[in-house]
Amino acid sequence: MLIPMSDRDINRFKVLQDVRERRLRQIDAADILNISPRQVRRLLSQLSQHGASSLTHAARGRPSNRRYPDAFRAEVLSIIRGQYADFSPTFACEKLTEQHNLVLSVETLRQWMIADGLWVPHSQRQPRIYQPRYRRDCLGELVQIDGSHHDWFEGRSPKCCLLVYIDDATGRLMNLRFSETESAFDYMVATREYIEQHGKPVALYSDKHSIFRVNQEHSKQVGLTQFGRVLDELGVELICANSSQAKGRVERANKTLQDRLVKEMRLQGIDTIEQANSWLPYFINDFNHRFARPAHYPKDLHRRVRETAEELDDSFAWHETRKLSKSLTFQYDKVLYLIEDTEKNTRLASEVVKILDYPDGRIAVQYGDRKLAFKTFDKLAKIDQTQVVDNKRLGKVLRFAQEKQEEFE
């Protein structure tokens, strides 16, 4: 069987041929090939006796002594075709070991599956094409929102999050707000600032963060989050992008802000979130003057806010439901609440009431359209370790724990 020579073998043959024709000394050939002069003489002897084919490795072209038997390979591929055809090599290897007691390496199985057409390596897959999308036609038709986590104050304050609202049609920054975390409460506060200043947009365009979208895995249905409920009550559509490229306008704006906004705050001597939020309107006006562009059509699709301030307070609160006990009590956020015992309230035993948890920390209890008076019995002092913390307050609790650890150290 004729064994092809590799580039290394061809280069070695040329050097040895120069030595045979006395154009090169043996010691110089040893330096070029990075071998000893004795090895050069041995190769010259092989070349003279057996020709150029003697320079190739004797094991080249032969199957490995550690190769799996063909019957074993056929058995493995047969099982994969029948039960794990859509499994990745790593996952399929795990199942072969666990379910069938067939042990082999993941890389070997990957090469077998590639050769058998059961797996396509990522390097050979067709790249996904993200075609550019035209801008919307009018201001307020689509507003892209996102949270950008960054060291905005360059170490002068802890890292925080900037909530960005940018209009798709014009590229205008509609609202910016710094917050300690990216939570539903922070988006509620920022969205209320937006609609009070500009009105209600037609739709908000976000990613698939749990603030905007709830997936019920078993039923394959999309639930409504607290922020989604707020927009639903206001009549604002919430659209979730399928990829980060789809909402590229706000992603590119985040990069620009991480460059320009950081430097501007350094020049202004801004060191805290409170100072930054007070100064941001001036930055927004300057940014829009430089980078915003006119919409295709001059019509503004923002709608006027018709809800009263009290109705907006109730909409932008965290809503939960609780069932009253026979003694007109319920528990919420580790606190026991007692509904005022009046003649009208005595009929509410075992009824479900709505809890309104406002961003400023206030609590209201509502039954139908009526607010109920209540008293509190605080149980926080009785809970130290393994306390239960709602997701909406997790960021603040972690920051408090970090401060306590720093004091302890």
Secondary structure as UniProt FT lines:
FT   HELIX           7..20
FT   TURN            21..22
FT   HELIX           26..33
FT   HELIX           37..50
FT   HELIX           52..55
FT   TURN            58..61
FT   TURN            65..66
FT   HELIX           70..83
FT   TURN            85..86
FT   HELIX           89..100
FT   HELIX           106..115
FT   TURN            116..117
FT   HELIX           122..124
FT   STRAND          143..150
FT   TURN            152..155
FT   STRAND          160..167
FT   TURN            168..170
FT   STRAND          173..179
FT   HELIX           184..198
FT   STRAND          203..206
FT   TURN            210..212
FT   STRAND          214..216
FT   TURN            217..220
FT   STRAND          221..223
FT   HELIX           226..234
FT   STRAND          237..240
FT   TURN            244..247
FT   HELIX           248..268
FT   HELIX           273..291
FT   HELIX           309..315
FT   STRAND          318..323
FT   TURN            326..327
FT   STRAND          329..332
FT   TURN            333..334
FT   STRAND          335..339
FT   TURN            343..344
FT   HELIX           345..348
FT   TURN            349..350
FT   STRAND          352..357
FT   TURN            359..360
FT   STRAND          363..367
FT   TURN            368..369
FT   STRAND          370..372
FT   STRAND          374..378
FT   HELIX           380..382
FT   TURN            385..386
FT   HELIX           391..393
FT   HELIX           394..408
//
